[in-house]
């Protein structure tokens, strides 16, 4: 497939921030709209339990190639009129190395629905973004996106060496496998290959038509990582997104010895800045990301030889974003008042990566709120497989209850400060789990450093702005 070369790629933020409405809007405007592929099984299941407002999910499933699977999902999760505010969302089996059918079907359906809705009504490309660190759901997720005609797969937070070949095979409905990192008993890492066979999901006895193989754009923080991918990937790479440590979400850890600022943030240095001349020499398209969300940033990127930029924060705060309107408006007000603060929290994420956190009262960025939360792990995307003493596979997460984590062989000190991103990110889009005491899970919002300059897209008199305003300002010839 000939790669789409937009100047602006909309960041695939999520869970549910970069939803189909935002991606559809950006793509219709001639740039690359991107849906977040994170936890789309949870998103579709909870939207169905909320009554599927607007009927969008059920409409998309009318075009799903496996109607019996679609019917099973709707029958299990759809609640006409939606569940009450006191009713907790229904739980379903977490992803594991055994490849149980229920979570796989929900992944296929969730990814299909999101991409289908983003593509409906126009002929422009739509992409999807995944985190390599969330390994176990990748294969059914990618397959669902391919069934819906996704044009571009973007993946960061890891080294996705096998994804290009997986895209080749899944486009032909061929069996594939994904290497999942498992912590061995000696503390080192071993690899377990998780299989996925599309034929197990066919209905009617024959395979669907061959699918279009999407372009693959890995997200890299350094030229050395790009070089590894080009040498060792098992298929074609169509370009790179070069993301610096000012971007929202997960950041790469500083290279070398970890130094901390007086505010306990990781200190980045010259070694952490990608050498863009290397990317020019590679002769593949590349886009820069991380504090490039301004006309000046775009011009700086173009001058360095980039095709364009990826923008997250500005789109996360526009009205088409999936972020709760009250959170979006609070962050905009703070930014316009000069009180917004983004903190690089080296402990928040259960992964090894630092995580950008917007400081918001009442959210898990508030130490008092975090301290009062009862730890719980009921979604489990960031669970780490590990080898138990009996040789079997177990699962643990440093954000789960500390006693449970330690009982599974985890170190108590590794659980300090960890936050349940799974539940918090669901709360960010208005779908928090309801708790037995009548409360609900609290949010934790991530933003990039561009938050402080959001006033270029709006004003105190007119704080609401649209995705079209972001593109208009970014492409303004007078900057």
Residue, then its C-alpha position, 0 to 999 in steps of 0.5 A: x500500500x502506498x503510504x498516506x503522507x499527511x502533514x498532521x497525524x492526530x495522536x492515538x490517545x487513549x483509552x477512548x480519548x482518540x475515539x472514532x468521532x475525533x479520528x473521523x473528523x481529522x481524516x475527513x479534513x485530509x489528515x490522518x485521524x487515528x483511533x486508540x486501540x487500547x482496551x477497545x474491548x472494555x470500551x465497546x462492552x461498557x458502551x453497550x451496557x450504557x445502552x449504546x447511545x445513538x445505536x452506533x455500535x449495533x449499526x457498525x456490527x450490521x457490517x461485521x463479517x461474522x454475524x454470529x460473533x456480533x450477536x453473542x457480544x450484543x446479547x451478552x452486554x447490551x442493556x436497553x436504556x443502559x444500566x443504572x448509575x449504581x450498577x457496576x459494569x459487568x466483568x469479563x475474562x481478562x486476557x491471558x496466554x491461553x487465548x480464551x475465546x471471549x476476550x478475543x472475540x470482544x477485542x476483534x469486535x471492539x477494534x472493528x467497530x471503532x475503525x468502521x465508525x471512524x471510516x464511515x462517510x468518507x474515503x480518507x485513510x484512518x489509523x489505529x494506535x497500540x502500545x507494544x507493552x500491552x502484548x497479549x491482546x495485540x493479535x485479535x485487536x489488529x485483526x479486528x482493525x484490519x477487518x474494518x479497513x484500517x490504513x495505518x497501524x502505529x505502535x510505541x512503548x516497546x520494540x515491535x519487531x514482529x508486527x510488520x510480518x503479522x500485518x502481512x499474514x493477517x491480511x491473508x487471514x493466516x495464523x500468526x503468533x506474538x512473542x510475549x515477555x514473561x518474567x522467569x523464576x530467576x527474574x530474567x525475561x523469557x519469551x512465550x509465543x501466543x498463537x492466533x488463528x483467524x480461521x477459528x473465527x470464520x463463519x460459513x466455512x470459508x475465509x473472507x476476502x483478502x484484506x488490505x495490508x496497512x502501513x506500519x509506523x512504529x513510534x521511536x524515541x531514538x535513531x538507534x531504536x529505528x536502526x534496530x527495527x530496520x535491521x531486525x523487523x520481519x517485514x516492511x516499515x513504511x515510516x517512523x514517528x519520532x517522539x520526544x519526552x515532552x509528549x503525553x502518555x508514556x515516555x521513554x526512560x532517560x538513557x544512562x543513569x537515572x537522575x531526578x530533579x528537585x520535583x522528583x521527575x526524571x532528568x533528560x539530557x542530550x543523549x535522549x534527543x533523537x538525531x533527526x539527520x539519521x532519519x533523513x538518511x533513512x529516506x523513509x517518511x517520519x513525523x516528529x511528536x512531543x511539543x510540536x503542536x504549534x505552527x512553529x513546531x510544524x515548521x521546525x519539523x519540516x525544516x528538519x526533513x520531517x513529513x509533518x508532526x503528530x499532535x496529541x494534546x491539542x486534539x485531546x482537548x478539542x470538543x470531538x475528543x472522548x475526554x469528559x467535557x468537565x475534565x477538558x474544560x478544567x484543563x483548558x481553564x487552568x492552561x489559560x490562567x497559567x496554572x496548568x502543570x504536567x508532571x512526569x511521574x516515574x512511578x505512576x505507570x505499572x510499566x517501566x516507563x515514566x508517565x505524564x500526569x496532568x495535576x488535577x484536584x480530585x484525580x489520582x494525581x492528588x496524593x490524598x485521593x490516591x491514598x484513599x483508593x482501595x487497590x483493585x485489579x479487575x481489567x488487567x491490561x498491564x498485568x505482567x505474566x510471570x513463571x510461578x515456582x510450579x512452572x505455571x504462568x501467573x499474572x501480577x501488576x504492581x498497581x494491584x493490592x500490595x499483599x497480592x503482588x508480594x504473594x506472587x513474588x513481586x517486590x513491595x517497593x515496586x508497588x509504591x506509587x503505582x496507579x491503576x491506569x486501566x481503571x483511571x483511563x476508563x474514568x477519564x471517558x466517563x465509564x468508571x467502574x462503580x464500587x460497592x460503597x457507592x463511589x466510583x473509580x477516579x480519573x488520572x489524565x495524561x497530557x503533554x507539555x503543549x498543554x500550557x500553550x493551549x491558548x493558541x487554539x482558544x481563549x477565555x472568552x471562547x474556551x471551546x474549540x474543534x479539531x478543525x481549529x487545531x488544523x487551521x491554526x497549525x497550517x496558518x501561513x503567518x504562524 
